[in-house]
Amino acid sequence: MGIADTYDPELNLNAGYLLDSQDPGKPIGDDGKRLLHLIYWLTYTKIGRDFLRANYPSPQDPPPEGRFTEAAVTATLRARFIQEFNLTNETVLNACIQLHFQATYWVDENKKFAEGDQTALARRDLHESNYKMYLSVITWQLWEDGTGHEFSLGW
Protein backbone atom coordinates (compact mmCIF):
# COMPACT_ATOMS: atom_id res chain seq x y z
CA MET A 1 0.00 0.00 0.00
CA GLY A 2 1.48 3.29 -1.08
CA ILE A 3 1.16 6.78 0.32
CA ALA A 4 -1.52 7.75 -2.20
CA ASP A 5 -3.50 4.60 -1.44
CA THR A 6 -3.70 5.58 2.21
CA TYR A 7 -3.81 9.37 2.10
CA ASP A 8 -5.57 10.44 -1.07
CA PRO A 9 -9.30 10.41 -0.24
CA GLU A 10 -10.13 10.18 -3.95
CA LEU A 11 -8.18 6.92 -4.30
CA ASN A 12 -9.13 5.26 -1.04
CA LEU A 13 -12.82 5.79 -0.45
CA ASN A 14 -13.14 2.85 1.95
CA ALA A 15 -10.30 3.75 4.30
CA GLY A 16 -11.35 3.67 7.89
CA TYR A 17 -14.21 1.26 7.31
CA LEU A 18 -14.12 -0.45 10.71
CA LEU A 19 -16.38 0.99 13.39
CA ASP A 20 -15.36 0.59 17.02
CA SER A 21 -18.53 -1.42 17.64
CA GLN A 22 -17.44 -3.91 14.95
CA ASP A 23 -14.03 -4.54 16.49
CA PRO A 24 -14.19 -7.73 18.57
CA GLY A 25 -10.57 -7.40 19.63
CA LYS A 26 -10.78 -3.89 21.01
CA PRO A 27 -8.16 -3.51 23.74
CA ILE A 28 -9.26 -2.89 27.29
CA GLY A 29 -7.65 -0.53 29.79
CA ASP A 30 -3.94 0.18 29.67
CA ASP A 31 -3.30 -2.69 27.23
CA GLY A 32 -4.96 -0.50 24.60
CA LYS A 33 -2.49 2.29 25.17
CA ARG A 34 0.27 1.16 22.86
CA LEU A 35 1.80 2.35 19.61
CA LEU A 36 0.46 -0.71 17.79
CA HIS A 37 -3.08 0.22 18.79
CA LEU A 38 -2.57 3.82 17.66
CA ILE A 39 -1.44 2.65 14.22
CA TYR A 40 -4.38 0.25 14.02
CA TRP A 41 -6.81 2.99 15.11
CA LEU A 42 -5.51 5.48 12.53
CA THR A 43 -5.43 2.95 9.70
CA TYR A 44 -8.50 0.79 10.14
CA THR A 45 -11.14 2.59 12.20
CA LYS A 46 -13.50 5.22 10.92
CA ILE A 47 -12.91 7.41 13.97
CA GLY A 48 -9.13 7.30 13.44
CA ARG A 49 -9.33 8.05 9.72
CA ASP A 50 -11.81 10.86 10.28
CA PHE A 51 -9.49 12.29 12.92
CA LEU A 52 -6.60 12.43 10.44
CA ARG A 53 -8.79 13.85 7.69
CA ALA A 54 -10.05 16.55 10.05
CA ASN A 55 -6.44 17.57 10.76
CA TYR A 56 -4.76 18.13 7.40
CA PRO A 57 -1.71 20.36 7.84
CA SER A 58 -0.50 23.17 5.60
CA PRO A 59 2.95 24.75 5.45
CA GLN A 60 1.24 28.02 4.48
CA ASP A 61 0.25 30.59 7.09
CA PRO A 62 -2.59 31.30 6.93
CA PRO A 63 -3.55 27.88 5.63
CA PRO A 64 -6.03 27.38 2.80
CA GLU A 65 -9.62 26.40 3.61
CA GLY A 66 -9.91 22.92 5.07
CA ARG A 67 -6.32 22.92 6.32
CA PHE A 68 -4.64 24.02 9.54
CA THR A 69 -1.22 25.34 10.50
CA GLU A 70 1.42 22.77 11.32
CA ALA A 71 1.51 24.04 14.91
CA ALA A 72 -2.24 23.57 15.35
CA VAL A 73 -2.19 20.07 13.85
CA THR A 74 0.84 19.12 15.94
CA ALA A 75 -0.90 20.25 19.14
CA THR A 76 -4.09 18.35 18.29
CA LEU A 77 -2.37 15.09 17.31
CA ARG A 78 0.07 15.30 20.19
CA ALA A 79 -2.67 15.75 22.78
CA ARG A 80 -4.76 12.86 21.51
CA PHE A 81 -1.83 10.48 21.01
CA ILE A 82 -0.62 11.11 24.56
CA GLN A 83 -4.03 11.00 26.21
CA GLU A 84 -5.57 8.03 24.44
CA PHE A 85 -2.52 5.94 23.55
CA ASN A 86 0.02 6.92 26.21
CA LEU A 87 2.54 7.83 23.53
CA THR A 88 5.15 9.71 25.56
CA ASN A 89 8.39 8.85 23.74
CA GLU A 90 9.18 12.20 22.09
CA THR A 91 11.01 10.64 19.15
CA VAL A 92 8.15 8.29 18.32
CA LEU A 93 5.51 10.95 18.99
CA ASN A 94 7.27 13.34 16.60
CA ALA A 95 7.65 10.56 14.01
CA CYS A 96 3.91 9.80 14.10
CA ILE A 97 3.05 13.46 13.60
CA GLN A 98 5.64 14.00 10.88
CA LEU A 99 4.50 10.86 9.08
CA HIS A 100 1.05 12.47 8.75
CA PHE A 101 2.60 15.72 7.48
CA GLN A 102 4.87 14.05 4.94
CA ALA A 103 2.11 11.83 3.56
CA THR A 104 -0.25 14.79 3.22
CA TYR A 105 2.39 16.89 1.45
CA TRP A 106 3.40 13.96 -0.77
CA VAL A 107 -0.19 13.71 -2.07
CA ASP A 108 -0.25 17.50 -2.64
CA GLU A 109 2.97 17.45 -4.65
CA ASN A 110 2.00 14.30 -6.55
CA LYS A 111 -1.20 16.01 -7.71
CA LYS A 112 0.76 19.09 -8.80
CA PHE A 113 3.18 16.88 -10.73
CA ALA A 114 0.29 15.03 -12.39
CA GLU A 115 -1.09 18.43 -13.45
CA GLY A 116 2.19 19.26 -15.20
CA ASP A 117 4.23 21.06 -12.54
CA GLN A 118 7.66 19.51 -13.16
CA THR A 119 9.15 21.24 -10.11
CA ALA A 120 6.79 19.26 -7.86
CA LEU A 121 8.64 16.01 -8.55
CA ALA A 122 11.68 16.90 -6.43
CA ARG A 123 9.45 18.11 -3.57
CA ARG A 124 7.33 14.95 -3.77
CA ASP A 125 10.44 12.77 -3.67
CA LEU A 126 11.74 14.69 -0.64
CA HIS A 127 8.44 14.10 1.20
CA GLU A 128 8.62 10.43 0.26
CA SER A 129 12.15 10.13 1.64
CA ASN A 130 11.09 11.85 4.85
CA TYR A 131 8.01 9.62 5.07
CA LYS A 132 10.21 6.51 4.84
CA MET A 133 12.56 7.85 7.51
CA TYR A 134 9.73 8.51 9.99
CA LEU A 135 8.11 5.19 9.14
CA SER A 136 11.38 3.43 9.99
CA VAL A 137 11.38 5.09 13.44
CA ILE A 138 7.84 3.83 14.06
CA THR A 139 8.66 0.35 12.75
CA TRP A 140 11.70 0.16 15.01
CA GLN A 141 9.61 1.16 18.03
CA LEU A 142 6.98 -1.45 17.15
CA TRP A 143 9.78 -4.05 17.08
CA GLU A 144 11.06 -2.79 20.45
CA ASP A 145 7.55 -3.01 21.90
CA GLY A 146 7.02 -6.47 20.42
CA THR A 147 10.20 -7.93 21.85
CA GLY A 148 9.89 -6.42 25.30
CA HIS A 149 8.75 -8.12 28.48
CA GLU A 150 5.15 -6.99 27.94
CA PHE A 151 4.83 -8.66 24.52
CA SER A 152 2.72 -11.50 25.89
CA LEU A 153 -0.02 -9.10 27.02
CA GLY A 154 -3.23 -9.55 25.08
CA TRP A 155 -4.79 -6.91 22.94
PATI-253244 format. One line per 8 residues: for each residue x, y, z of N, C-alpha, C, O. Coordinates in nm, 3 decimals, padded with zeros to 5 digits. Atoms other than C-alpha are relative to their C-alpha. Last residue first. Layout:
X/Y/Z/X/Y/Z/X/Y/Z/X/Y/Z | ...;
REM end
This chain:
00.051/-00.126/00.054/-00.479/-00.691/02.294/-00.095/00.057/00.099/-00.151/00.164/00.076 | 00.101/00.008/00.105/-00.323/-00.955/02.508/-00.039/00.137/-00.049/-00.008/00.238/00.013 | 00.130/-00.056/-00.039/-00.002/-00.910/02.702/-00.096/-00.008/-00.117/-00.057/00.013/-00.232 | 00.100/00.105/-00.016/00.272/-01.150/02.589/-00.136/00.053/00.044/-00.233/-00.023/00.051 | 00.050/00.049/00.128/00.483/-00.866/02.452/-00.114/-00.101/00.016/-00.204/-00.107/-00.068 | 00.146/-00.009/00.000/00.515/-00.699/02.794/-00.062/-00.057/-00.128/-00.183/-00.044/-00.148 | 00.056/00.092/-00.098/00.875/-00.812/02.848/-00.152/00.002/00.003/-00.214/-00.090/00.057 | -00.018/-00.033/-00.141/00.989/-00.642/02.530/-00.071/-00.100/00.092/-00.135/-00.195/00.046;
-00.099/00.091/-00.055/01.020/-00.793/02.185/00.027/00.026/00.148/00.114/-00.037/00.208 | 00.036/00.140/00.023/00.702/-00.647/02.042/00.098/-00.099/00.058/00.065/-00.216/00.076 | 00.116/00.034/-00.081/00.755/-00.301/02.190/-00.031/-00.149/-00.007/-00.066/-00.211/00.094 | -00.042/-00.010/-00.141/01.106/-00.279/02.045/-00.115/-00.041/00.093/-00.095/-00.117/00.188 | -00.084/00.118/-00.025/00.978/-00.405/01.708/00.045/00.000/00.146/00.042/-00.104/00.211 | 00.092/00.114/-00.004/00.698/-00.145/01.715/00.079/-00.129/00.028/00.033/-00.214/00.104 | 00.064/-00.003/-00.131/00.961/00.116/01.803/-00.101/-00.114/00.014/-00.113/-00.172/00.122 | -00.099/00.041/-00.101/01.170/00.016/01.501/-00.064/-00.004/00.139/-00.040/-00.097/00.216;
-00.019/00.145/00.014/00.866/00.035/01.275/00.098/-00.052/00.103/00.077/-00.158/00.161 | 00.119/00.065/-00.056/00.784/00.383/01.406/00.014/-00.151/-00.006/-00.021/-00.221/00.090 | -00.002/-00.025/-00.146/01.138/00.509/01.344/-00.116/-00.073/00.066/-00.099/-00.138/00.169 | -00.100/00.091/-00.057/01.138/00.343/00.999/00.012/00.019/00.151/00.035/-00.078/00.223 | 00.060/00.133/-00.008/00.811/00.519/00.914/00.099/-00.100/00.059/00.059/-00.191/00.132 | 00.086/00.001/-00.118/00.973/00.851/00.999/-00.068/-00.135/00.017/-00.090/-00.180/00.130 | -00.084/-00.015/-00.119/01.256/00.785/00.751/-00.086/-00.007/00.127/-00.051/-00.079/00.221 | -00.067/00.128/-00.025/01.021/00.651/00.484/00.086/00.006/00.126/00.093/-00.091/00.202;
00.103/00.095/-00.042/00.801/00.962/00.507/00.064/-00.134/00.037/00.033/-00.192/00.141 | 00.028/-00.032/-00.140/01.109/01.185/00.485/-00.103/-00.097/00.058/-00.089/-00.142/00.172 | -00.118/00.038/-00.077/01.215/01.013/00.164/-00.022/00.025/00.149/00.013/-00.058/00.233 | -00.001/00.146/-00.005/00.862/01.043/00.026/00.120/-00.052/00.080/00.107/-00.146/00.158 | 00.102/00.041/-00.097/00.844/01.410/00.120/-00.004/-00.152/00.012/-00.026/-00.206/00.120 | -00.052/-00.036/-00.133/01.174/01.469/-00.064/-00.099/-00.043/00.108/-00.059/-00.099/00.210 | -00.100/00.101/-00.036/01.044/01.277/-00.367/00.062/00.028/00.137/00.095/-00.065/00.211 | 00.070/00.126/-00.031/00.733/01.495/-00.377/00.099/-00.106/00.046/00.074/-00.177/00.143;
00.063/-00.019/-00.131/00.945/01.811/-00.357/-00.074/-00.127/00.042/-00.069/-00.166/00.159 | -00.107/00.000/-00.100/01.168/01.690/-00.643/-00.058/00.017/00.141/-00.012/-00.047/00.235 | -00.059/00.133/-00.011/00.864/01.601/-00.855/00.107/-00.007/00.109/00.108/-00.100/00.189 | 00.060/00.072/-00.113/00.679/01.926/-00.786/00.063/-00.137/00.022/00.053/-00.193/00.131 | -00.078/-00.030/-00.121/00.915/02.124/-01.011/-00.054/-00.076/00.121/00.016/-00.089/00.222 | -00.121/00.083/-00.005/00.766/01.951/-01.316/00.083/00.025/00.125/00.159/-00.063/00.167 | -00.101/-00.079/-00.071/00.423/02.106/-01.254/00.124/-00.089/00.020/00.129/-00.170/00.112 | -00.101/-00.057/00.088/00.219/01.926/-01.520/00.106/00.084/00.065/00.194/00.135/-00.005;
00.060/-00.111/00.074/-00.109/01.843/-01.345/00.102/00.073/-00.087/00.068/00.172/-00.152 | 00.092/00.059/00.097/00.029/01.503/-01.239/-00.067/00.107/-00.087/-00.107/00.081/-00.200 | -00.082/00.061/00.104/00.318/01.688/-01.073/-00.088/-00.060/-00.109/-00.059/-00.046/-00.228 | -00.059/-00.110/00.079/00.076/01.909/-00.880/00.082/-00.055/-00.116/00.076/-00.003/-00.227 | 00.108/-00.057/00.082/-00.120/01.601/-00.771/00.052/00.114/-00.087/00.015/00.126/-00.204 | 00.027/00.098/00.105/00.200/01.430/-00.655/-00.112/00.050/-00.092/-00.106/00.031/-00.213 | -00.101/-00.016/00.105/00.297/01.745/-00.465/-00.022/-00.098/-00.114/00.005/-00.064/-00.230 | 00.011/-00.134/00.061/-00.025/01.750/-00.264/00.096/00.015/-00.117/00.056/00.058/-00.225;
00.120/00.003/00.085/-00.019/01.371/-00.207/-00.016/00.135/-00.070/-00.047/00.140/-00.189 | -00.032/00.084/00.115/00.340/01.396/-00.077/-00.119/-00.003/-00.097/-00.100/00.012/-00.218 | -00.073/-00.084/00.096/00.239/01.689/00.145/00.040/-00.079/-00.124/00.046/-00.024/-00.233 | 00.091/-00.103/00.051/-00.025/01.479/00.322/00.068/00.083/-00.107/00.010/00.109/-00.213 | 00.094/00.068/00.089/00.211/01.183/00.356/-00.097/00.100/-00.063/-00.127/00.092/-00.182 | -00.070/00.037/00.123/00.487/01.405/00.494/-00.092/-00.069/-00.099/-00.083/-00.046/-00.219 | -00.035/-00.118/00.080/00.260/01.572/00.748/00.059/-00.041/-00.134/00.017/00.008/-00.239 | 00.126/-00.058/00.050/00.105/01.247/00.875/00.029/00.121/-00.089/-00.032/00.135/-00.195;
00.046/00.096/00.101/00.450/01.086/00.908/-00.128/00.052/-00.064/-00.144/00.045/-00.186 | -00.066/-00.032/00.126/00.564/01.400/01.088/-00.040/-00.095/-00.113/-00.045/-00.055/-00.229 | 00.054/-00.126/00.049/00.305/01.346/01.360/00.061/00.035/-00.135/-00.010/00.074/-00.227 | 00.141/00.023/00.036/00.391/00.980/01.410/-00.062/00.126/-00.059/-00.137/00.119/-00.156 | 00.003/00.078/00.123/00.765/01.056/01.401/-00.143/-00.025/-00.046/-00.171/-00.019/-00.166 | -00.035/-00.089/00.112/00.727/01.334/01.660/-00.007/-00.076/-00.133/-00.055/-00.022/-00.232 | 00.112/-00.094/00.011/00.551/01.095/01.899/00.022/00.094/-00.119/-00.067/00.115/-00.200 | 00.107/00.074/00.067/00.815/00.829/01.832/-00.122/00.091/-00.020/-00.187/00.086/-00.125;
-00.046/00.035/00.134/01.101/01.064/01.915/-00.111/-00.068/-00.079/-00.133/-00.036/-00.195 | -00.001/-00.118/00.087/00.918/01.220/02.209/00.042/-00.031/-00.143/-00.013/00.025/-00.238 | -00.135/-00.004/00.056/00.839/00.885/02.374/00.003/00.112/-00.104/-00.062/00.101/-00.208 | -00.078/-00.104/-00.067/00.515/00.971/02.556/00.145/00.006/-00.048/00.216/00.100/-00.013 | -00.119/-00.012/00.082/00.254/00.783/02.353/00.083/00.115/00.054/00.057/00.231/00.022 | -00.114/-00.006/-00.090/00.002/00.692/02.621/00.133/00.009/-00.075/00.233/-00.048/-00.032 | -00.088/00.113/00.030/-00.252/00.594/02.355/00.130/00.002/00.079/00.220/-00.078/00.053 | 00.071/00.125/00.028/-00.557/00.803/02.444/00.091/-00.120/-00.021/00.048/-00.234/-00.002;
00.112/00.030/-00.088/-00.403/01.100/02.621/-00.058/-00.139/-00.024/-00.079/-00.214/00.070 | -00.045/00.017/-00.139/-00.062/01.111/02.456/-00.114/-00.046/00.088/-00.099/-00.141/00.166 | -00.089/00.116/-00.005/-00.183/01.048/02.101/00.051/-00.026/00.141/00.067/-00.142/00.181 | 00.079/00.123/00.009/-00.476/01.286/02.151/00.089/-00.124/00.010/00.052/-00.221/00.076 | 00.087/00.015/-00.116/-00.267/01.575/02.278/-00.077/-00.132/-00.004/-00.087/-00.202/00.097 | -00.081/00.027/-00.120/00.007/01.530/02.019/-00.088/-00.026/00.122/-00.067/-00.123/00.194 | -00.044/00.140/00.006/-00.237/01.509/01.731/00.075/-00.038/00.127/00.053/-00.145/00.184 | 00.118/00.087/-00.003/-00.409/01.835/01.829/00.040/-00.147/00.001/-00.008/-00.224/00.085;
00.059/-00.006/-00.134/-00.090/02.025/01.914/-00.117/-00.096/00.013/-00.131/-00.164/00.115 | -00.092/00.065/-00.093/00.084/01.912/01.594/-00.060/-00.005/00.140/-00.056/-00.109/00.206 | 00.015/00.144/00.022/-00.219/02.007/01.385/00.090/-00.077/00.097/00.048/-00.178/00.153 | 00.132/00.040/-00.050/-00.224/02.357/01.535/-00.021/-00.151/-00.014/-00.073/-00.215/00.077 | 00.000/-00.008/-00.147/00.151/02.404/01.491/-00.133/-00.046/00.057/-00.136/-00.118/00.157 | -00.073/00.116/-00.053/00.142/02.277/01.132/-00.001/00.001/00.153/-00.012/-00.104/00.216 | -00.144/-00.021/-00.011/-00.122/02.534/01.050/00.065/-00.126/00.058/00.001/-00.205/00.126 | -00.037/-00.069/-00.122/-00.464/02.402/00.954/00.151/00.019/00.003/00.224/-00.049/-00.069;
-00.131/00.037/-00.053/-00.632/02.292/00.632/00.029/00.084/00.125/-00.038/00.183/00.151 | -00.002/00.144/-00.022/-00.991/02.292/00.507/00.132/-00.052/00.054/00.147/-00.171/00.079 | 00.122/00.054/-00.061/-00.962/02.640/00.361/00.009/-00.152/00.010/00.050/-00.220/-00.084 | 00.120/-00.006/00.084/-00.603/02.738/00.280/-00.119/-00.065/00.071/-00.102/-00.133/00.172 | 00.024/00.117/00.085/-00.355/02.788/00.563/-00.123/00.018/-00.088/-00.212/00.096/-00.055 | 00.109/00.088/-00.045/-00.259/03.130/00.693/-00.023/-00.115/-00.097/00.004/-00.103/-00.217 | 00.063/-00.070/-00.112/00.025/03.059/00.709/-00.046/00.135/-00.051/00.037/00.220/-00.081 | 00.032/-00.141/00.021/00.124/02.802/00.448/-00.065/00.060/00.125/-00.138/-00.008/00.198;
-00.120/-00.079/-00.032/00.295/02.475/00.545/-00.026/00.150/-00.016/00.057/00.231/00.026 | -00.044/-00.083/00.112/-00.050/02.317/00.560/00.125/00.075/00.041/00.132/00.128/00.152 | -00.088/-00.114/-00.022/-00.171/02.036/00.784/00.025/00.079/-00.129/-00.003/00.031/-00.239 | -00.099/-00.012/00.108/-00.476/01.813/00.740/00.085/00.124/00.022/00.031/00.233/00.039 | -00.122/-00.071/-00.043/-00.644/01.757/01.076/00.107/-00.001/-00.109/00.221/-00.041/-00.085 | 00.042/-00.127/-00.059/-01.005/01.655/01.005/00.120/00.086/00.039/00.103/00.202/00.080 | 00.056/-00.084/00.106/-00.879/01.385/00.769/-00.045/00.137/00.052/-00.044/00.234/-00.023 | -00.108/-00.047/00.087/-00.660/01.243/01.044/-00.052/00.095/-00.107/00.008/00.199/-00.133;
-00.086/-00.088/-00.079/-00.949/01.229/01.292/00.115/00.054/-00.085/00.144/00.174/-00.081 | 00.065/-00.131/-00.002/-01.181/01.086/01.028/00.082/00.101/00.079/00.087/00.219/00.044 | -00.016/-00.061/00.133/-00.933/00.805/00.972/-00.064/00.138/-00.006/-00.007/00.232/-00.062 | -00.141/-00.035/00.021/-00.913/00.730/01.344/00.023/00.069/-00.134/00.094/00.169/-00.141 | -00.030/-00.112/-00.090/-01.291/00.741/01.397/00.145/00.048/-00.021/00.170/00.168/-00.028 | 00.059/-00.120/00.056/-01.350/00.522/01.092/00.033/00.123/00.085/00.063/00.230/00.032 | 00.130/-00.039/-00.057/-01.114/00.259/01.220/-00.049/00.131/-00.063/00.031/00.216/-00.102 | 00.115/00.085/00.026/-00.850/00.079/01.014/-00.134/00.048/00.056/-00.238/-00.002/00.013;
00.007/00.065/00.131/-00.543/00.295/00.970/-00.135/-00.064/-00.028/-00.187/-00.053/-00.139 | -00.011/-00.097/00.108/-00.551/00.548/01.253/-00.024/-00.062/-00.137/-00.078/00.003/-00.227 | 00.111/-00.096/-00.010/-00.681/00.299/01.511/00.002/00.098/-00.116/-00.102/00.125/-00.175 | 00.123/00.071/00.039/-00.438/00.025/01.402/-00.118/00.097/-00.004/-00.195/00.097/-00.100 | -00.012/00.023/00.144/-00.144/00.265/01.422/-00.125/-00.069/-00.054/-00.177/-00.033/-00.159 | 00.014/-00.129/00.066/-00.257/00.382/01.766/00.004/-00.018/-00.151/-00.081/00.036/-00.222 | 00.143/-00.030/00.000/-00.308/00.022/01.879/-00.028/00.137/-00.063/-00.132/00.157/-00.126 | 00.065/00.090/00.095/00.046/-00.071/01.779/-00.149/00.034/-00.011/-00.205/00.032/-00.120;
-00.023/-00.050/00.135/00.180/00.235/01.961/-00.072/-00.086/-00.103/-00.130/-00.033/-00.198 | -00.127/00.040/00.060/00.027/00.116/02.286/00.010/00.056/-00.141/-00.092/00.086/-00.204 | -00.080/-00.121/00.013/-00.249/00.229/02.517/00.140/-00.035/-00.046/00.237/-00.026/00.029 | 00.035/-00.069/00.123/-00.496/-00.050/02.460/00.083/00.124/-00.025/00.070/00.188/-00.129 | -00.052/00.080/00.110/-00.330/-00.269/02.723/-00.030/00.064/-00.135/00.038/00.036/-00.233 | -00.133/-00.044/00.039/-00.394/00.018/02.967/00.061/-00.083/-00.112/00.153/-00.037/-00.179 | -00.088/-00.061/-00.099/-00.765/-00.053/02.979/00.134/00.040/-00.056/00.145/00.083/-00.171 | 00.064/-00.049/-00.121/-00.926/-00.289/02.729/00.106/00.060/00.092/00.215/00.005/00.108;
-00.076/00.012/-00.124/-00.816/-00.351/02.374/-00.072/00.065/00.118/-00.150/00.160/00.101 | -00.033/-00.131/-00.053/-01.078/-00.389/02.101/00.070/-00.013/00.135/00.020/-00.081/00.225 | -00.125/00.007/-00.074/-01.057/-00.740/01.963/00.041/00.132/00.061/00.160/00.154/00.086 | 00.010/00.094/-00.111/-01.419/-00.773/01.857/00.126/-00.006/00.086/00.121/-00.053/00.199 | -00.132/00.052/-00.032/-01.403/-00.454/01.649/-00.006/-00.093/00.121/-00.012/-00.046/00.234 | -00.023/00.120/00.079/-01.744/-00.391/01.495/00.130/-00.070/00.037/00.158/-00.179/-00.014 | 00.096/00.103/-00.043/-01.853/-00.142/01.764/00.019/-00.131/-00.075/-00.028/-00.236/-00.028 | -00.042/00.055/-00.129/-01.536/00.059/01.702/-00.092/-00.112/00.045/-00.047/-00.210/00.104;
00.054/-00.076/-00.112/-01.638/00.099/01.339/00.044/-00.064/00.130/00.063/-00.186/00.136 | 00.034/00.078/-00.118/-01.412/-00.045/01.071/-00.050/00.092/00.112/00.022/00.182/00.157 | 00.132/00.064/00.011/-01.421/00.126/00.731/-00.046/-00.065/00.128/-00.166/-00.091/00.143 | 00.064/-00.025/-00.127/-01.135/00.367/00.789/-00.139/-00.059/00.006/-00.232/00.003/00.058 | -00.092/-00.004/-00.113/-01.030/00.375/00.430/-00.075/00.034/00.127/-00.162/00.121/00.128 | 00.042/00.089/-00.107/-01.314/00.285/00.195/00.093/-00.001/00.120/00.076/-00.082/00.210 | 00.129/-00.041/-00.054/-01.282/00.579/-00.045/-00.044/-00.085/00.118/-00.127/-00.040/00.197 | 00.031/00.098/-00.104/-00.913/00.526/-00.104/-00.129/00.040/00.070/-00.127/00.094/00.180;
-00.045/00.134/00.039/-00.818/00.692/-00.430/-00.040/-00.107/00.100/-00.048/-00.224/00.065 | 00.062/00.034/00.127/-01.013/01.018/-00.395/00.038/-00.142/-00.044/-00.035/-00.205/-00.121 | 00.139/00.043/-00.020/-00.930/01.041/-00.024/-00.071/-00.035/-00.130/-00.173/-00.105/-00.126 | 00.080/-00.074/00.097/-00.557/01.044/-00.107/-00.145/-00.045/00.011/-00.177/-00.158/-00.028 | 00.027/-00.139/-00.032/-00.381/00.937/00.210/-00.086/00.078/-00.098/-00.143/00.180/-00.061 | 00.043/-00.025/-00.137/-00.370/00.558/00.221/-00.050/00.142/00.019/-00.149/00.164/00.089 | 00.107/00.094/-00.034/-00.350/00.460/-00.144/-00.058/00.029/00.137/-00.178/00.011/00.158 | 00.124/-00.047/00.062/-00.152/00.775/-00.220/-00.116/-00.091/00.035/-00.228/-00.043/00.057;
00.046/-00.120/-00.069/00.116/00.678/00.032/-00.133/00.047/-00.058/-00.225/00.079/00.017 | -00.080/-00.119/00.012/00.148/00.329/-00.108/-00.059/00.119/00.074/-00.167/00.111/00.133 | 00.085/-00.116/00.000/00.000/00.000/00.000/00.090/00.123/00.000/00.177/00.137/00.086;
REM end
